[in-house]
Amino acid sequence: MAVNWQPDENGLAQIIQLLKESQNPDTVTQRAVEQKLDALNQYPDFNNYLIFVFTKLKSEDEPTRSIAGLILKNNVKMYYANFPDEIKSFIKHAAMQAVVDQSPLIRATAGTLISTIAMKGQVVNWPELLPTLCQFIDSTSEFAAEGAFSTLHKICEDCSEQLDSNSLDHPLNVLIPKFLQFFRHQSPSIRSHAIACVNQFIITQPAALVVNMGTFIEALFAVSGDDDIEVRKNVCRALVMLLEVRASDLLPHMHSIVEYMLVRTQDEHEVVALEACEFWLTLAEQSICVEALSPYLNRLVPILLSGMKYSEIDIILLKADVDEDQHIPDKDSDIVPRFHKAKTHVAKDG
């Protein structure tokens, strides 16, 4: 069986050398590596070597192992339909073991590989995938739980339609309530992944999320003041998307949400503040805008204006640009006013 496959030592040594050469930034070396990889892709066993280095060869350094996983991911994306079944099985089995690796880099690479397999080979053809990941997120091992949630996050991004399909018997009916349970997990990384997983389905509004909408909104409020930057960013992102497609569900809480966004717009971390700014752009496009914002304009306008000030570094960079082309007359297109709109959130096609 392919699970028991073992590499030829000479072939393994050559592939490891090639993986190390691939880390050399020299253009000539990179071109030579690409040519060798193209030649090796003619041999189905090459992918077995890659998954072996990635998951089994722990004596090798992490960057080399990760590159093996990323090259395999690219091969899956391009050639997966041509992989023999036994090689597909070997890769799936080994990749799931890498989800619980102690290295964050290896876990992240495993998640990317697994999500790509699920996307190209269809989740329905990997029946043990979701049950195994759900077991991992319940594990007392933080490595296993974090790796599994990171992987589920990628699968939710890449395979969202599959997760609400009849062919899989709508796994979101189980996954959405499970994700909600982890909003208060002790690990900030897991909290962030849990929120991000649910966020992937706000725009498409599957039944599994709609029936849990009240619980979802309450859970967001419970972590709204989280110390973790990614958690706060994902809370802001969730509220913006909910405002876009489920404004009626937010109306009873609008006072608290506006107060929260006033604070987050001034967040010391730019990524959070930028997500919060999207709320005002989205609200401006809603019919409830005047009613919702009027009581807060005297506080909101100064906050937004303060965010428009250039920093000292911005001024230096702008001055350099002006000095470079100040002798060139402005084109009409250079001075046309620009009006920004909220991001359009489009569900990714699984």
Salt bridges, closest charged atoms under 4 A:
GLU21 OE1 - LYS36 NZ 3.57
GLU60 OE1 - LYS20 NZ 2.94
ASP61 OD2 - LYS20 NZ 2.88
ASP101 OD2 - LYS58 NZ 3.79
ASP101 OD2 - ARG65 NH2 3.11
ASP138 OD2 - LYS178 NZ 2.84
GLU146 OE1 - ARG107 NE 3.07
GLU146 OE2 - HIS193 NE2 3.49
GLU157 OE2 - HIS153 NE2 3.46
ASP158 OD1 - LYS348 NZ 3.64
ASP164 OD1 - HIS170 ND1 3.17
ASP226 OD2 - ARG191 NE 2.81
GLU230 OE1 - LYS233 NZ 3.03
GLU244 OE1 - HIS345 ND1 2.75
ASP249 OD2 - ARG246 NE 2.66
GLU259 OE1 - ARG299 NH2 2.83
ASP267 OD2 - ARG232 NE 2.97
ASP267 OD2 - ARG264 NE 2.99
GLU275 OE2 - ARG237 NH2 2.62
GLU275 OE2 - LYS343 NZ 3.82
ASP323 OD2 - LYS319 NZ 3.26
